[in-house]
């Protein structure tokens, strides 16, 4: 069951790129989109889970602040800033290193989270498949040092999100942790609006159904449902195995782009999809115990 749920969440999150692109084309900035979707998600989670307000200790509360930043404000800002300074192909490939980065971080701090050689090979193979899917027939990549560094930084922020989640997920309920992630994600994005660019209230107040339809999808479905289910999956499968499912996002993006945006799919992308799936199976399959 956790594998099916993880797959559903990845499919859900993979389609958010198309939805976000529609909102960007309608004049919203990445920070605006993030704030509204997290605000919707927080209000929704507050209605479902409001009995406990704070964690048991200051250390745990600070860990929840870190979750809100690494899985929320900082991750979304760094990823979208990377897109301003680099190509979408470069960013997609570098962000897809997230499972490898997560495995590395967890192996440093938790011995029981270390991968077997078969899982390492599968993870690397899946990453090669992602590269082929993202390139989709294009051979040349243009290096953009600042943008590429930011994209890699986004990968590390989600890796730290998994690391913080590994530390705290056994102590609190999934709904409590998810609600706090949304809260601290909202709080830590406020300095951006105060110092860099204010929230675009005019566009949000226009009542455009295309804008609000996509925002509702991102806020209630992709954020509320997505984060709640993903945090549950991490509790069931562990941080490393669950994060490996992120590799499949490139397949979802490719399919959504083809169906909705009319983007072409090449033989290179198809070959990459096959390699990616084989690598995924090797990376998440449990090692058989000896009799």
Secondary structure in CASP SS format (residue, H / E / C, confidence):
PFRMAT SS
TARGET T0000
AUTHOR 0000-0000-0000
METHOD secondary structure of the structure
MODEL  1
X C 1.00
X H 1.00
X H 1.00
X H 1.00
X H 1.00
X H 1.00
X H 1.00
X H 1.00
X H 1.00
X H 1.00
X H 1.00
X H 1.00
X H 1.00
X H 1.00
X H 1.00
X H 1.00
X H 1.00
X H 1.00
X H 1.00
X H 1.00
X H 1.00
X H 1.00
X H 1.00
X H 1.00
X H 1.00
X C 1.00
X C 1.00
X C 1.00
X C 1.00
X H 1.00
X H 1.00
X H 1.00
X H 1.00
X H 1.00
X H 1.00
X H 1.00
X H 1.00
X H 1.00
X H 1.00
X H 1.00
X H 1.00
X H 1.00
X H 1.00
X H 1.00
X H 1.00
X H 1.00
X H 1.00
X H 1.00
X C 1.00
X C 1.00
X C 1.00
X C 1.00
X C 1.00
X C 1.00
X C 1.00
X C 1.00
X C 1.00
X H 1.00
X H 1.00
X H 1.00
X H 1.00
X H 1.00
X H 1.00
X H 1.00
X H 1.00
X H 1.00
X H 1.00
X H 1.00
X H 1.00
X H 1.00
X H 1.00
X H 1.00
X H 1.00
X H 1.00
X H 1.00
X H 1.00
X H 1.00
X H 1.00
X H 1.00
X H 1.00
X H 1.00
X H 1.00
X H 1.00
X H 1.00
X H 1.00
X C 1.00
X C 1.00
X H 1.00
X H 1.00
X H 1.00
X H 1.00
X H 1.00
X H 1.00
X H 1.00
X H 1.00
X C 1.00
X C 1.00
X H 1.00
X H 1.00
X H 1.00
X H 1.00
X H 1.00
X H 1.00
X H 1.00
X H 1.00
X H 1.00
X H 1.00
X H 1.00
X H 1.00
X C 1.00
X H 1.00
X H 1.00
X H 1.00
X C 1.00
X C 1.00
X C 1.00
X H 1.00
X H 1.00
X H 1.00
X H 1.00
X H 1.00
X H 1.00
X H 1.00
X H 1.00
X H 1.00
X H 1.00
X H 1.00
X H 1.00
X H 1.00
X H 1.00
X H 1.00
X H 1.00
X H 1.00
X H 1.00
X H 1.00
X C 1.00
X C 1.00
X C 1.00
X C 1.00
X C 1.00
X C 1.00
X C 1.00
X C 1.00
X C 1.00
X H 1.00
X H 1.00
X H 1.00
X H 1.00
X H 1.00
X H 1.00
X H 1.00
X H 1.00
X H 1.00
X H 1.00
X H 1.00
X H 1.00
X H 1.00
X H 1.00
X H 1.00
X H 1.00
X H 1.00
X H 1.00
X H 1.00
X H 1.00
X H 1.00
X H 1.00
X H 1.00
X H 1.00
X C 1.00
X C 1.00
X C 1.00
X C 1.00
X C 1.00
X H 1.00
X H 1.00
X H 1.00
X H 1.00
X H 1.00
X H 1.00
X H 1.00
X H 1.00
X H 1.00
X H 1.00
X H 1.00
X H 1.00
X H 1.00
X H 1.00
X H 1.00
X H 1.00
X H 1.00
X H 1.00
X H 1.00
X H 1.00
X H 1.00
X H 1.00
X C 1.00
X C 1.00
X C 1.00
X C 1.00
X C 1.00
X H 1.00
X H 1.00
X H 1.00
X H 1.00
X C 1.00
X C 1.00
X C 1.00
X C 1.00
X H 1.00
X H 1.00
X H 1.00
X H 1.00
X H 1.00
X H 1.00
X H 1.00
X H 1.00
X H 1.00
X H 1.00
X H 1.00
X H 1.00
X H 1.00
X H 1.00
X H 1.00
X H 1.00
X H 1.00
X H 1.00
X H 1.00
X H 1.00
X H 1.00
X H 1.00
X H 1.00
X H 1.00
X H 1.00
X H 1.00
X H 1.00
X H 1.00
X H 1.00
X C 1.00
X H 1.00
X H 1.00
X H 1.00
X H 1.00
X H 1.00
X H 1.00
X H 1.00
X H 1.00
X H 1.00
X H 1.00
X H 1.00
X H 1.00
X H 1.00
X H 1.00
X H 1.00
X H 1.00
X H 1.00
X H 1.00
X H 1.00
X H 1.00
X H 1.00
X H 1.00
X C 1.00
X C 1.00
X C 1.00
X C 1.00
X C 1.00
X C 1.00
X H 1.00
X H 1.00
X H 1.00
X H 1.00
X H 1.00
X H 1.00
X H 1.00
X H 1.00
X H 1.00
X H 1.00
X H 1.00
X H 1.00
X H 1.00
X H 1.00
X H 1.00
X H 1.00
X H 1.00
X H 1.00
X C 1.00
X C 1.00
X C 1.00
X C 1.00
X C 1.00
X C 1.00
X C 1.00
END
